Amino acid sequence: MRLLFEMVPDEKLAGPVYTRPSVRGIILKGECVAMVHSLVYDYYKFPGGGIEGDEDQLATLYREVAEEAGLKVIEGSAKPYGHVHRVEKSDQGGIFVQDNYYYLCQVADQCIHQQLDDYEAKEQFTLEWVAWREAVRVNRQSDHGPKNQNMLEREARVLEYLHAEGYLS
């Protein structure tokens, strides 16, 4: 899968390395994109999350989009879009490394019940079909409290790539 961009700090990081690859779904409908909105911290993210155990990327995509967004990815519709490599200081000390793999995909019309983790429920994750410019504006300008701004900037930049490549106008 092609590398879209890297987010690597200028400063030298040291300590143990924690890795957490993840998969995210890009789901488009007209001029809107399906995103998970944290109502508590007011940010948007693509539905998706970490690869568990020996899951492959598509299994993670199907599971995470269903859990976070309540949407069922149509089998065979997922197409690789690109990935983002992110490195930053870990909250636990050391270095956090995450490769985020993005897939363009289609979903069934009918929604299913979200199955949110505790922190997702506390943040009140809600599926929204949002205009890409609005998601970028919110992620870059709103106060998100303790949320990691690098994660929010990653999502904003992926939206800008989608626009630049003609997926969103």
N, C-alpha and C positions, 0 to 999 in steps of 0.2 A: 504494500500500500504506500502511496506517495506521502512524503513528508510535507505538510502544509507550512509549518514553521516550528521553531524552537523557542522556549522561554527558559533561558538559562541566566542566572545572576552573574554580574560582573565580578563579584567578590569570590574568593576561593572558599569553598565549604569543606568542612572536615567532619569526620565521625562516621558512625555506622550508616549504611545505606538502606533505606526502606523503599521497596518498590510496590506499586499497585497499578497494574495495567487496567484500563477500563474501556468500555464500548458504549457508544452513544448513537442514538437514532436521529436522523434528520428526516422529518416528516413534513411535507409541504402540502398546502391546500390553497390554491389561488395565490394571493399575495401574502399569505400568513404561514407561519411555521408553528408546529406544536412544540410548546416548551412548558417545562415545569416552573411554576411561579411560587417562590417562597413568600407567603403572605406576611410572615413575621419579619423577615429581613429584607424584603422587597428586592429580589433579584430573579433573573431568568436563567435557566440551564436547559440544555438538551436532555431529554430523558435517557437515562443510562446509568451505568455504575460499574463497579469492580468485577473482574473475572474471578470466579470462585473455584478453587480446587483445579480439577482437570477439564473444566468447561472450555469449549472453544468459543471463538468470538461471536458466532451467530447464536449459539445457545444463550450466551450472556445478553446479547441484544434482545432476543425474544423475551427472556425473563425480566430484564430490567425495564423495558418499555411497558410491559404489562404491569409490573409492580408499581412503578412510579407514576405512570401516566394513565393507567387503565385502558391501554390500547393494545390490540393484538396485531402484531406484525404479520403480514401475509407471507407465508413461506414462499421462497423463491424470488421475493421482490427486493431483497437487500442487495445493494451494490456498493462496493467500497468507494468512499469519497476521499479520505485522506486521514493522516494522523498528526497529532501535536505532541511533541516531546517537551515535558516540563520538568525542571529541576529547581528545587528551592530548599531552604532551611526547614527541617522538620520541626513540628510542634514538640516532638519527643526528644529533641536534640539529634544531631546528625543531619542526614541528607534525605529528602523525599524525592523520589523519581517516579514520574507517571507518564506513560504513553497512553494517549486517548485516541481510540480508533473510531472514526465516524463513518456511518453507513447511511446512504440515502435509502429509504424504504417506504413502502405503502402499508397502510393499516386497514383493518376491517372497519366498516361504518359504525358498527355497534360497540359502545364502550363496555368494558368489564370493570369489576370492582378493584380499586387500588389496594395494594398490600404494602403499606408503608412501614419502614423501619421506625423505631421509636423517635430518632432525631428528625426524620422526615415528617412524621405526624406532628411533632412539636413545632416544626417550622411551617406547618399547614401547607404542604406541597399540594398545588392545585394545577391541573392541566389547563392551559390557555392556548388558544390560537391567536397569536400576536403578530403584528407587523414587525418585521425585522428591525426597522429603525427604532421603534419604541423599545424593544428589548435591549438594543445597544445603548440607547439613551439612559434607560433605567440602570443598567449594569455599570455604566461609567459615572453617573451623576448622583444617584440616590445614596443615602446613608445606609450601609448594610451591616452596621454593628460589627460583631467580631468575625464576620465571614471573610474568607480568603479572597482578596481582590484579584490575585493572579488567576484564580479559577474563573472569575467573572469576566476578566479581560480576555481569557482564552475563548470563552463563548462568544463575546462580542467580535473578536477577530475572525472566528469561523463564520459567523453571520456575514461579515464584510466580504470574505472570500466567496461565499455563495452568491452574494450580490454581484461581485466583480465578474464572476464566471457565468452570469445570466440565469441562475436558478431562482433568484428573487429580484424584483424590480422596485 
